[in-house]
């Protein structure tokens, strides 16, 4: 099959391109800019475009599919040419469904935790050498690609994102997968540029539950009342299976999970991650994994990239980076680190980087999110606000939103880095939360600082 990618350099898009190349497809692509690691990974398989830009002459009637990435615009020259020729144009999720419509589709959704839960499931299956197709939003230890597509595997595990499918398809991605087995981890308002009200956002999850194949199942976090209401009010003829946070204790920086075989030390920590673990366990059991086999495998799970990732450690200090940026996740991640290291000072740093977090109306949702930190820092770039064409956000607005009189606020990357690199971090837990990089922070310097 001959396939062309418009915007091949994206994190999800280049992984799909690699997976299709591995499957034997003839793959081409275009993009106006490609960053690492996508650039090197595409180069290694000779899939990197010879030059950057959009070239309508790459689009002809020999193409059996054109896959359109979110980075492209609706007036993209290659897209217009494909439409003119009447070619089949797929969004990323549409193409994944097309590849998996004869498989058992397992879809993991929710405002937060979906990447971690998907990663846990894939780790357990990989540990027990069970082959499945998959798509996950983070690089995992033991996997060379974030997408796998085969003809022979019976299951496909998909991370179900609620964001838009493509520049010309405003449907949330997870509406297109039609799962046989589904999980929802929780609902916390996000993506306000697309879903301007909480009610509108919740409606997308109702549609998702109703899209589950009749006779299928939904596993859901019953501790989230809003989610519980959505699932239990659905009239779809599916099994509804609830889960909650399992019992655990923390002893001298080690989390011990309560299992049928007794207390078991695990690598991940925090109530939020333990809740994710409970959801992953039920999905694995639905896929045929014995409970004790699940526990054996999950004890070796160290987390997905950028999800509570330990980046440095000394005898008295530790540093983590985490993808947390939504208010609920920031609060959960901050609380988890403080619970794990209660006798150390917690310095929590948050970069406001996404459209939602830089929106002056949405900022109030962050009230209390950093309360568990002994010292709290917020970094944001006024330039990022301009690029996103948002109303200017002031330091006073941010201070008011977080409701902390001692909150330190930085807008200059150099000033933030000087603060961080000159601070005595002895007996400290450092938590760096962002979906960006604080204007160019070198995370590799953390070990030097701690030691």
Secondary structure in CASP SS format (residue, H / E / C, confidence):
PFRMAT SS
TARGET T0000
AUTHOR 0000-0000-0000
METHOD secondary structure of the structure
MODEL  1
X C 1.00
X E 1.00
X E 1.00
X E 1.00
X E 1.00
X E 1.00
X C 1.00
X C 1.00
X C 1.00
X C 1.00
X H 1.00
X H 1.00
X H 1.00
X H 1.00
X H 1.00
X H 1.00
X H 1.00
X H 1.00
X H 1.00
X H 1.00
X H 1.00
X H 1.00
X H 1.00
X C 1.00
X C 1.00
X E 1.00
X E 1.00
X E 1.00
X E 1.00
X E 1.00
X E 1.00
X C 1.00
X C 1.00
X C 1.00
X C 1.00
X C 1.00
X C 1.00
X H 1.00
X H 1.00
X H 1.00
X H 1.00
X H 1.00
X H 1.00
X H 1.00
X C 1.00
X C 1.00
X C 1.00
X C 1.00
X C 1.00
X C 1.00
X C 1.00
X C 1.00
X E 1.00
X C 1.00
X C 1.00
X H 1.00
X H 1.00
X H 1.00
X C 1.00
X C 1.00
X C 1.00
X C 1.00
X C 1.00
X C 1.00
X E 1.00
X E 1.00
X E 1.00
X E 1.00
X C 1.00
X C 1.00
X C 1.00
X C 1.00
X C 1.00
X C 1.00
X C 1.00
X C 1.00
X H 1.00
X H 1.00
X H 1.00
X H 1.00
X H 1.00
X H 1.00
X H 1.00
X H 1.00
X H 1.00
X C 1.00
X C 1.00
X C 1.00
X E 1.00
X E 1.00
X E 1.00
X H 1.00
X H 1.00
X H 1.00
X H 1.00
X H 1.00
X H 1.00
X H 1.00
X H 1.00
X H 1.00
X C 1.00
X C 1.00
X C 1.00
X E 1.00
X E 1.00
X E 1.00
X E 1.00
X E 1.00
X E 1.00
X C 1.00
X C 1.00
X C 1.00
X C 1.00
X H 1.00
X H 1.00
X H 1.00
X H 1.00
X H 1.00
X H 1.00
X H 1.00
X H 1.00
X H 1.00
X H 1.00
X H 1.00
X H 1.00
X H 1.00
X H 1.00
X C 1.00
X C 1.00
X C 1.00
X C 1.00
X C 1.00
X E 1.00
X E 1.00
X E 1.00
X C 1.00
X C 1.00
X C 1.00
X C 1.00
X C 1.00
X C 1.00
X C 1.00
X C 1.00
X C 1.00
X C 1.00
X C 1.00
X E 1.00
X E 1.00
X C 1.00
X C 1.00
X C 1.00
X C 1.00
X C 1.00
X C 1.00
X E 1.00
X E 1.00
X E 1.00
X E 1.00
X E 1.00
X E 1.00
X C 1.00
X C 1.00
X C 1.00
X E 1.00
X E 1.00
X E 1.00
X C 1.00
X C 1.00
X E 1.00
X E 1.00
X E 1.00
X E 1.00
X H 1.00
X H 1.00
X H 1.00
X C 1.00
X C 1.00
X C 1.00
X C 1.00
X C 1.00
X E 1.00
X E 1.00
X E 1.00
X E 1.00
X C 1.00
X C 1.00
X C 1.00
X C 1.00
X C 1.00
X C 1.00
X C 1.00
X C 1.00
X C 1.00
X C 1.00
X C 1.00
X C 1.00
X C 1.00
X H 1.00
X H 1.00
X H 1.00
X H 1.00
X H 1.00
X H 1.00
X H 1.00
X H 1.00
X H 1.00
X H 1.00
X H 1.00
X H 1.00
X H 1.00
X H 1.00
X C 1.00
X C 1.00
X C 1.00
X C 1.00
X C 1.00
X E 1.00
X E 1.00
X E 1.00
X E 1.00
X E 1.00
X C 1.00
X C 1.00
X C 1.00
X H 1.00
X H 1.00
X H 1.00
X H 1.00
X H 1.00
X H 1.00
X H 1.00
X H 1.00
X H 1.00
X C 1.00
X C 1.00
X C 1.00
X C 1.00
X C 1.00
X E 1.00
X E 1.00
X E 1.00
X E 1.00
X E 1.00
X C 1.00
X C 1.00
X C 1.00
X C 1.00
X E 1.00
X E 1.00
X E 1.00
X E 1.00
X C 1.00
X C 1.00
X E 1.00
X E 1.00
X E 1.00
X E 1.00
X E 1.00
X E 1.00
X C 1.00
X C 1.00
X E 1.00
X E 1.00
X E 1.00
X E 1.00
X E 1.00
X C 1.00
X C 1.00
X C 1.00
X C 1.00
X H 1.00
X H 1.00
X H 1.00
X H 1.00
X H 1.00
X H 1.00
X H 1.00
X H 1.00
X H 1.00
X H 1.00
X H 1.00
X H 1.00
X H 1.00
X H 1.00
X H 1.00
X H 1.00
X C 1.00
X C 1.00
X C 1.00
X C 1.00
X H 1.00
X H 1.00
X H 1.00
X H 1.00
X H 1.00
X H 1.00
X H 1.00
X H 1.00
X C 1.00
X C 1.00
X C 1.00
X C 1.00
X C 1.00
X C 1.00
X C 1.00
X C 1.00
X C 1.00
X C 1.00
X E 1.00
X E 1.00
X E 1.00
X E 1.00
X E 1.00
X C 1.00
X C 1.00
X C 1.00
X C 1.00
X E 1.00
X E 1.00
X E 1.00
X E 1.00
X E 1.00
X C 1.00
X C 1.00
X C 1.00
X C 1.00
X H 1.00
X H 1.00
X H 1.00
X H 1.00
X H 1.00
X H 1.00
X H 1.00
X H 1.00
X H 1.00
X H 1.00
X H 1.00
X H 1.00
X H 1.00
X H 1.00
X C 1.00
X C 1.00
X C 1.00
X C 1.00
X E 1.00
X E 1.00
X E 1.00
X E 1.00
X E 1.00
X E 1.00
X E 1.00
X E 1.00
X C 1.00
X C 1.00
X C 1.00
X C 1.00
X C 1.00
X C 1.00
X C 1.00
X C 1.00
X C 1.00
X H 1.00
X H 1.00
X H 1.00
X H 1.00
X H 1.00
X C 1.00
X C 1.00
X C 1.00
X C 1.00
X C 1.00
X C 1.00
X C 1.00
X C 1.00
X E 1.00
X E 1.00
X E 1.00
X E 1.00
X E 1.00
X E 1.00
X C 1.00
X H 1.00
X H 1.00
X H 1.00
X H 1.00
X H 1.00
X H 1.00
X C 1.00
X C 1.00
X C 1.00
X C 1.00
X C 1.00
X C 1.00
X C 1.00
X H 1.00
X H 1.00
X H 1.00
X H 1.00
X H 1.00
X H 1.00
X H 1.00
X H 1.00
X C 1.00
X C 1.00
X C 1.00
X C 1.00
X C 1.00
X E 1.00
X E 1.00
X E 1.00
X C 1.00
X C 1.00
X H 1.00
X H 1.00
X H 1.00
X H 1.00
X H 1.00
X H 1.00
X H 1.00
X H 1.00
X H 1.00
X C 1.00
X C 1.00
X C 1.00
X C 1.00
X C 1.00
X C 1.00
X E 1.00
X E 1.00
X E 1.00
X E 1.00
X E 1.00
X E 1.00
X C 1.00
X C 1.00
X C 1.00
X C 1.00
X C 1.00
X C 1.00
X C 1.00
X C 1.00
X C 1.00
X H 1.00
X H 1.00
X H 1.00
X H 1.00
X H 1.00
X H 1.00
X H 1.00
X H 1.00
X C 1.00
END
